[in-house]
Amino acid sequence: MLKNIPEILTPELLKILDEMGHGDEIVLADCNFPAASHADKLITYRGVGVLRILEGILQLFPLDTYVPTPAKVMQPVSPDEGIPEIWTDYRNCIKKYHPDFKEFEQIERFEFYEHARKAYAIVSTAEKTGYANLILKKGGV
């Protein structure tokens, strides 16, 4: 038994987070993201949204401080869609554990898919909010 491990983190996800090295990336994907076809390593969370998993991960996971933006989001296809509200929740959560965090790097949809293919792992969630996909780059301890 371990202490102080967030309950939301499964043994499978903890193993992945531990295996990741500095500069490796993990994708937290919404329910519409083509995770199975893009993932080398896939972890599936049914009935759980991205924000809850993000909160658990950030309690253990250092973000890369050597890059300008260690967190990437999928840019809305149309500028008329505006900034997704969930990004504010993500920003607040990240800043809670990484106070120096500034802003997300916004990546065009198909470019985001290419980043995801190269990620160490993808966490597929039940998140239904649009543009709720997030890529985190691991830093050093």
N, CA and C of each residue as an Amber inpcrd file, in Angstrom:
protein
   423
   0.8480000  -1.1810000   0.0000000   0.0000000   0.0000000   0.0000000
   0.8920000   1.2420000   0.0000000   0.5500000   2.2110000  -0.8070000
   1.2660000   3.4730000  -0.8580000   0.3990000   4.5710000  -0.2720000
   1.0240000   5.5820000   0.2500000   0.2970000   6.7140000   0.8190000
   0.3330000   7.8960000  -0.1280000  -0.7060000   8.7230000  -0.0420000
  -0.7720000   9.9970000  -0.7560000  -0.8240000   9.8720000  -2.2800000
  -1.2200000   8.7250000  -2.7780000  -1.4160000   8.5590000  -4.2160000
  -2.8720000   8.9040000  -4.5050000  -3.1370000   9.8310000  -5.4030000
  -4.5280000  10.1710000  -5.7340000  -5.3050000   8.9340000  -6.1890000
  -6.4960000   8.7450000  -5.6370000  -7.3080000   7.5610000  -5.9360000
  -7.6390000   7.4190000  -7.4180000  -7.6970000   8.5060000  -8.1390000
  -8.0710000   8.4700000  -9.5560000  -6.9970000   7.7900000 -10.4210000
  -5.7680000   7.7240000  -9.9250000  -4.6680000   7.1630000 -10.7060000
  -4.6140000   5.6470000 -10.5380000  -4.8590000   4.9260000 -11.6220000
  -4.8230000   3.4690000 -11.6110000  -3.3720000   2.9870000 -11.6040000
  -3.1460000   1.7410000 -11.2060000  -1.7810000   1.1980000 -11.2800000
  -1.1900000   1.3060000 -12.6870000  -2.0250000   1.0810000 -13.7010000
  -1.5550000   1.1730000 -15.0860000  -1.0630000   2.5830000 -15.4190000
  -1.8280000   3.6070000 -15.0170000  -1.4120000   4.9880000 -15.2940000
  -0.1900000   5.3690000 -14.4610000  -0.1330000   4.9320000 -13.2140000
   1.0430000   5.2110000 -12.3780000   2.3120000   4.6270000 -13.0010000
   2.2080000   3.4270000 -13.5390000   3.3580000   2.7920000 -14.2000000
   3.8130000   3.6190000 -15.4000000   2.8590000   4.0670000 -16.2040000
   3.1800000   4.8850000 -17.3790000   3.8700000   6.1840000 -16.9450000
   3.3040000   6.8670000 -15.9610000   3.8840000   8.1340000 -15.4950000
   5.3000000   7.9260000 -14.9850000   5.5310000   6.8030000 -14.3140000
   6.8590000   6.5030000 -13.7820000   7.8500000   6.1880000 -14.9010000
   7.4010000   5.4880000 -15.9190000   8.2740000   5.1130000 -17.0360000
   8.6880000   6.3220000 -17.8770000   7.8250000   7.3120000 -17.9390000
   8.1020000   8.4750000 -18.7930000   9.3520000   9.2020000 -18.3290000
  10.1250000   9.6810000 -19.3000000  11.3100000  10.4570000 -18.9980000
  11.1100000  11.9200000 -19.3380000  12.1090000  12.7260000 -19.0170000
  12.0740000  14.1580000 -19.2950000  11.8550000  14.3870000 -20.7840000
  10.8310000  15.1630000 -21.1010000  10.5150000  15.4720000 -22.4960000
   9.4640000  14.5700000 -23.1100000   9.1750000  13.4310000 -22.4700000
   8.0980000  12.5780000 -22.9790000   6.7610000  13.2820000 -22.7840000
   5.7980000  12.9490000 -23.6460000   4.4820000  13.5850000 -23.5780000
   3.3900000  12.5510000 -23.3550000   2.3400000  12.9840000 -22.6620000
   1.1590000  12.1660000 -22.4460000  -0.0530000  12.9760000 -22.8960000
  -0.9980000  12.3090000 -23.5490000  -2.2120000  12.9450000 -24.0510000
  -3.3750000  12.5660000 -23.1350000  -4.1260000  13.5670000 -22.7050000
  -5.3880000  13.3540000 -22.0090000  -6.4630000  13.6800000 -23.0290000
  -7.1950000  12.6650000 -23.4820000  -8.0800000  12.8050000 -24.6290000
  -9.5480000  12.7520000 -24.2470000 -10.3470000  13.5750000 -24.9370000
 -11.7960000  13.5370000 -24.7230000 -12.3870000  12.3300000 -25.4490000
 -13.6980000  12.1180000 -25.2670000 -14.3450000  10.9160000 -25.7980000
 -14.4090000  10.8810000 -27.3300000 -14.2090000  12.0060000 -27.9900000
 -14.2610000  12.0430000 -29.4540000 -12.8990000  11.8290000 -30.1140000
 -11.8400000  11.8800000 -29.3310000 -10.4910000  11.7610000 -29.8810000
 -10.2410000  10.3240000 -30.3510000  -9.5990000  10.1480000 -31.5210000
  -9.3280000   8.8000000 -32.0310000  -8.1390000   8.1500000 -31.3090000
  -8.2940000   7.9310000 -30.0170000  -7.1920000   7.4800000 -29.1700000
  -6.6520000   6.1040000 -29.5640000  -7.5210000   5.1440000 -29.7840000
  -7.0680000   3.7840000 -30.0740000  -6.2290000   3.7110000 -31.3500000
  -6.5760000   4.5020000 -32.3400000  -5.8320000   4.4520000 -33.5960000
  -4.5540000   5.2980000 -33.5570000  -4.3730000   6.0940000 -32.5060000
  -3.2010000   6.9540000 -32.4160000  -2.2130000   6.5280000 -31.3310000
  -2.6270000   5.6350000 -30.4500000  -1.8210000   5.3270000 -29.2680000
  -0.9330000   4.1130000 -29.4420000   0.2910000   4.2380000 -28.9710000
   1.1650000   3.0930000 -28.8030000   0.7920000   2.4140000 -27.4830000
   0.5950000   3.2570000 -26.4610000   0.1330000   2.7970000 -25.1470000
  -1.1660000   3.5350000 -24.8520000  -2.2330000   2.7910000 -24.5950000
  -3.5510000   3.3750000 -24.3730000  -4.0720000   2.9880000 -22.9940000
  -4.5270000   3.9800000 -22.2650000  -5.1720000   3.7750000 -20.9720000
  -6.5850000   4.3280000 -21.1150000  -7.5740000   3.5430000 -20.7280000
  -8.9580000   3.9590000 -20.8950000  -9.6160000   4.2060000 -19.5410000
 -10.2190000   5.3710000 -19.4130000 -11.0030000   5.7360000 -18.2290000
 -12.4320000   5.9610000 -18.6910000 -13.3470000   5.1080000 -18.2840000
 -14.7600000   5.2830000 -18.6080000 -15.4490000   5.9810000 -17.4430000
 -16.2980000   6.9400000 -17.7490000 -17.0550000   7.6270000 -16.7020000
 -16.2850000   8.7090000 -15.9800000 -15.1050000   9.0550000 -16.4830000
 -14.2710000  10.0770000 -15.8350000 -13.8450000  11.0960000 -16.8790000
 -13.8850000  12.3800000 -16.5040000 -13.4600000  13.4460000 -17.3970000
 -11.9870000  13.7780000 -17.2450000 -11.4860000  14.5700000 -18.1620000
 -10.0700000  14.9310000 -18.1920000  -9.6440000  15.6940000 -16.9330000
 -10.4370000  16.6270000 -16.4740000 -10.0270000  17.4810000 -15.3560000
  -9.7050000  16.6710000 -14.1080000 -10.5140000  15.6680000 -13.7950000
 -10.2510000  14.8310000 -12.6130000  -8.9360000  14.0790000 -12.7400000
  -8.6580000  13.5740000 -13.9160000  -7.4060000  12.8470000 -14.1400000
  -6.2270000  13.8120000 -14.1030000  -6.4030000  14.9770000 -14.7190000
  -5.3520000  15.9990000 -14.7050000  -4.9750000  16.3680000 -13.2730000
  -5.9690000  16.5800000 -12.4320000  -5.7240000  16.9220000 -11.0220000
  -4.8870000  15.8390000 -10.3410000  -5.2270000  14.5860000 -10.5890000
  -4.4600000  13.4930000  -9.9930000  -3.0400000  13.4190000 -10.5120000
  -2.8830000  13.5390000 -11.8150000  -1.5550000  13.4590000 -12.4320000
  -0.6410000  14.5620000 -11.9230000  -1.1470000  15.7890000 -11.8720000
  -0.2900000  16.9250000 -11.5240000   0.2240000  16.8800000 -10.0870000
  -0.3980000  16.0770000  -9.2390000   0.1040000  15.9330000  -7.8750000
   1.4330000  15.1780000  -7.8460000   1.7340000  14.4540000  -8.9310000
   2.9430000  13.6320000  -8.9960000   3.8630000  13.9860000 -10.1490000
   3.3670000  14.6950000 -11.1290000   4.0020000  14.8340000 -12.4390000
   4.6310000  16.2160000 -12.6100000   5.9500000  16.2880000 -12.7540000
   6.5710000  17.5870000 -13.0150000   6.4040000  17.9780000 -14.4850000
   6.0460000  19.2300000 -14.7380000   5.9950000  19.7190000 -16.1150000
   7.3720000  20.2180000 -16.5140000   7.6670000  20.1380000 -17.8000000
   8.9590000  20.5690000 -18.3330000   9.1040000  22.0780000 -18.2050000
  10.1060000  22.5150000 -17.4860000  10.3490000  23.9500000 -17.2970000
  11.3220000  24.5130000 -18.3270000  11.8360000  23.6540000 -19.2160000
  12.7990000  24.0940000 -20.2160000  12.1720000  24.4030000 -21.5720000
  10.8610000  24.3500000 -21.6280000  10.1530000  24.7090000 -22.8560000
   9.1670000  25.8260000 -22.5190000   8.8530000  26.6820000 -23.4930000
   7.9360000  27.7970000 -23.2000000   6.5280000  27.3410000 -22.8090000
   6.0440000  26.2500000 -23.4060000   4.6830000  25.7850000 -23.1200000
   4.6840000  24.2600000 -22.9490000   4.6750000  23.7630000 -21.7050000
   4.6820000  22.3190000 -21.4730000   3.2990000  21.6810000 -21.6000000
   2.2990000  22.4700000 -21.9720000   0.9390000  21.9510000 -22.1460000
   0.3740000  22.4730000 -23.4640000  -0.1660000  21.5310000 -24.2500000
  -0.7090000  21.8730000 -25.5730000  -2.1860000  21.5040000 -25.6200000
  -2.9560000  22.3110000 -26.3180000  -4.3780000  22.0510000 -26.5260000
  -4.6870000  22.0700000 -28.0220000  -5.8090000  21.4280000 -28.3830000
  -6.2300000  21.4190000 -29.7840000  -7.0010000  22.6980000 -30.0830000
  -6.4930000  23.4590000 -31.0210000  -7.1070000  24.7240000 -31.4350000
  -8.4800000  24.4690000 -32.0660000  -9.5020000  25.2450000 -31.6870000
 -10.8070000  25.0980000 -32.3490000 -10.6750000  25.2980000 -33.8570000
 -11.4220000  24.5150000 -34.6060000 -11.3580000  24.5670000 -36.0690000
 -11.7880000  25.9370000 -36.5740000 -12.8430000  26.4780000 -36.0030000
 -13.3470000  27.7840000 -36.4220000 -13.0760000  28.8270000 -35.3410000
 -12.5200000  29.9930000 -35.7320000 -12.2940000  31.0580000 -34.7530000
 -13.5880000  31.5150000 -34.0730000 -14.7270000  31.2950000 -34.7410000
 -16.0230000  31.6780000 -34.1700000 -16.3610000  30.8740000 -32.9160000
 -15.7050000  29.7260000 -32.7340000 -15.9840000  28.8920000 -31.5720000
 -15.4230000  29.4810000 -30.2800000 -14.4790000  30.4030000 -30.4030000
 -13.9080000  31.0450000 -29.2250000 -13.0120000  30.1030000 -28.4310000
 -12.6500000  30.5490000 -27.2380000 -11.7890000  29.7730000 -26.3530000
 -12.6700000  28.8440000 -25.5110000 -12.4230000  27.5510000 -25.5600000
 -13.2180000  26.6160000 -24.7680000 -13.1050000  26.9140000 -23.2670000
 -14.2240000  26.9140000 -22.5830000 -14.2500000  27.2210000 -21.1490000
 -13.4230000  26.2410000 -20.3280000 -13.3530000  24.9920000 -20.7790000
 -12.6140000  23.9970000 -20.0120000 -11.1290000  24.3390000 -19.9070000
 -10.6100000  25.1150000 -20.8660000  -9.2120000  25.5190000 -20.7980000
  -8.9440000  26.3600000 -19.5540000  -9.9030000  27.1450000 -19.1150000
  -9.7440000  27.9230000 -17.8880000  -9.6080000  26.9790000 -16.6960000
 -10.4230000  25.9360000 -16.6780000 -10.3190000  24.9440000 -15.6030000
  -8.9600000  24.2530000 -15.6320000  -8.4940000  23.8960000 -16.8250000
  -7.1820000  23.2630000 -16.9530000  -6.0810000  24.2080000 -16.4650000
  -6.1470000  25.4670000 -16.9060000  -5.1380000  26.4590000 -16.5110000
  -5.0900000  26.6050000 -14.9880000  -6.2600000  26.7270000 -14.3680000
  -6.3120000  26.8680000 -12.9090000  -5.7390000  25.6440000 -12.2040000
  -6.0430000  24.4800000 -12.7150000  -5.5310000  23.2410000 -12.1360000
  -4.0030000  23.1730000 -12.2750000  -3.5070000  23.4760000 -13.4510000
  -2.0590000  23.4380000 -13.6790000  -1.3600000  24.4540000 -12.7840000
  -1.8950000  25.6560000 -12.6920000  -1.2680000  26.7070000 -11.8840000
  -1.2540000  26.3420000 -10.3930000  -2.1900000  25.5360000  -9.9560000
  -2.2300000  25.0860000  -8.5620000  -0.9580000  24.2970000  -8.2200000
  -0.4710000  23.5060000  -9.1540000   0.7050000  22.6650000  -8.9280000
   1.9720000  23.2240000  -9.5640000   1.7960000  24.0900000 -10.5400000
   2.9250000  24.6990000 -11.2590000   2.6310000  26.1960000 -11.4050000
   2.8420000  26.9730000 -10.3400000   2.4530000  28.3970000 -10.3290000
   3.0610000  29.2400000 -11.4440000   4.1820000  28.8010000 -12.0100000
   4.8320000  29.5810000 -13.0680000   4.2290000  29.3250000 -14.4530000
   3.2650000  28.4160000 -14.5410000   2.6540000  28.1100000 -15.8340000
   2.0080000  29.3710000 -16.4010000   2.2510000  29.6240000 -17.6880000
   1.7350000  30.8330000 -18.3380000   0.5180000  30.5560000 -19.2200000
   0.7370000  29.8200000 -20.2950000  -0.3160000  29.6630000 -21.2980000
  -0.1290000  28.3580000 -22.0550000  -1.2000000  27.8950000 -22.6740000
  -1.1610000  26.6990000 -23.5090000  -0.6230000  27.0320000 -24.8930000
   0.0190000  26.0600000 -25.4960000   0.3210000  26.1520000 -26.9170000
  -0.8960000  25.5910000 -27.6400000  -1.4500000  26.3770000 -28.5410000
  -2.6070000  25.9280000 -29.3100000  -2.1090000  25.3130000 -30.6170000
  -2.5530000  24.0920000 -30.8760000  -2.0950000  23.3600000 -32.0520000
  -3.2860000  23.0390000 -32.9480000  -3.1070000  23.2570000 -34.2230000
  -4.1290000  22.9340000 -35.2250000  -4.4760000  21.4450000 -35.1030000
  -5.7220000  21.1230000 -35.3950000  -6.2730000  19.7810000 -35.1720000
  -5.3970000  18.6510000 -35.7050000  -5.0230000  18.6890000 -36.9880000
  -4.2730000  17.5840000 -37.5640000  -2.8330000  17.5460000 -37.0550000
  -2.2880000  18.6910000 -36.7430000  -0.9650000  18.7420000 -36.1250000
  -1.0350000  18.1340000 -34.7180000  -2.1350000  18.4010000 -34.0100000
  -2.3390000  17.8140000 -32.6830000  -2.3580000  16.2860000 -32.7890000
  -3.0510000  15.7660000 -33.8050000  -3.0920000  14.3170000 -34.0060000
  -1.6800000  13.7500000 -34.2050000  -0.8590000  14.4530000 -34.9710000
   0.5180000  13.9900000 -35.1970000   1.3210000  14.0000000 -33.8980000
   1.1570000  15.0320000 -33.0840000   1.8170000  15.0630000 -31.7640000
   1.3670000  13.8770000 -30.9340000   0.0740000  13.5910000 -30.9720000
  -0.4820000  12.4950000 -30.1820000   0.1100000  11.1490000 -30.6020000
   0.3210000  10.9590000 -31.8990000   0.9100000   9.7020000 -32.3850000
   2.3020000   9.4780000 -31.7970000   3.0150000  10.5510000 -31.5180000
   4.3810000  10.4640000 -31.0060000   4.4330000  10.4500000 -29.4790000
   3.2950000  10.6450000 -28.8330000   3.2550000  10.6950000 -27.3750000
   3.5970000   9.3330000 -26.7750000   4.0950000   9.3630000 -25.5610000
   4.4260000   8.1280000 -24.8620000   3.1680000   7.2970000 -24.6170000
   2.0720000   7.9730000 -24.2700000   0.8050000   7.2780000 -24.0040000
  -0.3590000   8.2350000 -24.2120000  -1.5290000   7.6420000 -24.4130000
  -2.7640000   8.4120000 -24.5080000  -3.7370000   7.8690000 -23.4690000
  -4.3400000   8.7960000 -22.7260000  -5.3710000   8.4470000 -21.7560000
  -6.7000000   8.8430000 -22.3810000  -7.5210000   7.8550000 -22.6900000
  -8.8290000   8.0860000 -23.2910000  -9.8560000   8.2140000 -22.1680000
 -10.6120000   9.3070000 -22.1730000 -11.5680000   9.5710000 -21.1010000
 -12.9980000   9.6420000 -21.6320000 -13.9200000   9.8560000 -20.7210000
 -15.3350000  10.0170000 -21.0800000 -15.7030000  11.4930000 -21.2240000
 -14.7060000  12.3580000 -21.2700000 -14.9440000  13.8060000 -21.3550000
 -15.7290000  14.1380000 -22.6230000 -16.8610000  14.8470000 -22.4540000
 -17.7120000  15.2020000 -23.5910000 -17.5550000  16.6500000 -24.0340000
 -16.8310000  17.4400000 -23.2900000 -16.6210000  18.8380000 -23.6500000
 -15.7620000  18.9220000 -24.9110000 -16.1520000  19.7900000 -25.8380000
 -15.3770000  19.9640000 -27.0560000 -14.0140000  20.5750000 -26.7900000
 -13.0430000  20.1510000 -27.5550000 -11.6680000  20.6590000 -27.4690000
 -11.0900000  20.4980000 -26.0660000 -11.3710000  19.3670000 -25.4610000
 -10.8830000  19.0880000 -24.1160000  -9.5910000  18.2570000 -24.1310000
  -8.9920000  18.0740000 -25.2940000  -7.7590000  17.3080000 -25.4070000
  -6.5840000  18.1350000 -24.9120000  -5.6550000  17.4650000 -24.2550000
  -4.5280000  18.1440000 -23.6270000  -3.2870000  17.2640000 -23.7200000
  -2.1520000  17.8550000 -24.0640000  -0.8750000  17.1470000 -24.0740000
   0.0160000  17.7860000 -23.0160000   0.6030000  16.9410000 -22.1580000
   1.5170000  17.4200000 -21.1260000   2.9190000  16.8790000 -21.4030000
   3.9240000  17.7440000 -21.2560000   5.3290000  17.3470000 -21.4400000
   5.9690000  17.2110000 -20.0650000   6.5310000  16.0400000 -19.8130000
   7.1150000  15.7520000 -18.5000000   8.4630000  16.4400000 -18.3310000
   8.6410000  16.9710000 -17.1420000   9.8990000  17.5960000 -16.7790000
  10.7280000  16.6810000 -15.8960000  11.8030000  17.2150000 -15.3620000
  12.6580000  16.4590000 -14.4630000  12.2530000  16.7020000 -13.0130000
  12.6310000  15.7750000 -12.1780000  12.2930000  15.8880000 -10.7520000
  13.3300000  16.7140000 -10.0260000
